């Protein structure tokens, strides 16, 4: 991973605002359009650990695709797989910097 990376969806206003804030601050980062280049299960596990969150806690519950998974038991490995296979469900944007990560709101 680059020194700083943003998991970005250019169609999302919060994601665009976070990217603009990084640009305005003169930060150097890698933009990852995670819908086109989804994170692997290993990457998700790592980022979730950095966030201190479980995968179901970063799921976008208002996405139509969420309806098919909303009753799945809270099993970390299973939910990581769900998010890896359905990246539209990942809350955005996520900014990752070395050993920390945050979901920008």
Secondary structure, DSSP 8 states (H G I E B T S, - for coil): --SEEEEE-TT-HHHHHHHHHHHHTT---EEEETTTS---HHHHHHHHHHHT--GGGGB-TTSGGGGGTTTS---HHHHHHHHHH-GGGB-S-EEEETTEEEE--
